[in-house]
Amino acid sequence: MADRVNPNLLPPQLIRDRARKQPDRVFMQHVDGRTVTYGELHGGNLLWAGAFRRAGVDRGHHVATMMPSSFEGYHAWLGLGW
């Protein structure tokens, strides 16, 4: 049997851990100058995760997203990891 992936090494959990240690550190910056910190990224990810749960999305479900490369797109994608 193949080894399973350590869930603490998945992007949403790594971002959570970094947000706890350095919430004000910039995670990404848009070309227009806007930034998102680790704390903001983690909070947005959790908001999207909650929205997906309320919509009936659960672990193991397949979800297609059609969003532009944007801060919101990252929140949606990473929110699915929760």
N, C-alpha and C positions, 0 to 999 in steps of 0.2 A: 504494500500500500504506500502510495506517495505521501511524503510529508505535507501537512497542511500549512498554509500561509499563516504566519503569526498575525492575528487581527490587529495587534498594537503597531504593526508596521505598515498599515494601509494609510493612504493619504489623509482621510478625514481624522484619524486618530493621531497621526503625526502633527497635523495642524492644530488639533486640540492641545496637545502637549506643548507645542511652541507657544500657543496663545496663553497658556497658563504661565509660562516662564517669561515671555517677552511680548505682552499684548500690544504694545505700541510700536513694535518693529514693523516696518513696511514689508508687506508680502509681495505686492505687485503695484506697478505704476502704469497708468494709461498714457498714451502719447500726448493727450491733452493736459497732462499734469496731475489728474486725479490719482489718489492712492487708496489702497486698502491695506490696513494693518492685519496682523495675524488675529488679533482680538475681533476686529470687524468681520474678517473672513469667517472665523469660527461661528460667530453669532448669526451671520447670514446663512451659513450652511445649516445650522440647527433650525432656523425658521423654515427653510425649504424642506428639511427632513420632516418637520411637523406637518407642513402642508401636504406632502406626499402621503404621510400616514393617514391624515384626515380624508384624503381622496381614495383610501383603500389600498395604497401601495405598501407591500410588506416584503420582508426578506425573501429573496428568491424570485420575485417578480421581475419580468423584463420590461424595461421602460425605454422608449425612444425619446430623445429630446431633439428638437430642431430650433436651436437658439444660436444667435450670432456669437462670435467670440467676444465676450463682455464679462464684466464683473458678475452680472446676474447669471450668465451661462455657467460660470465656475461654481457659483453657489448652488445652482440646480444640480450640476453633475456631482459635486462633493456631498450635497445633501442626500443624494441617493445612497451614499455609502453608510449612512447611519441606519 
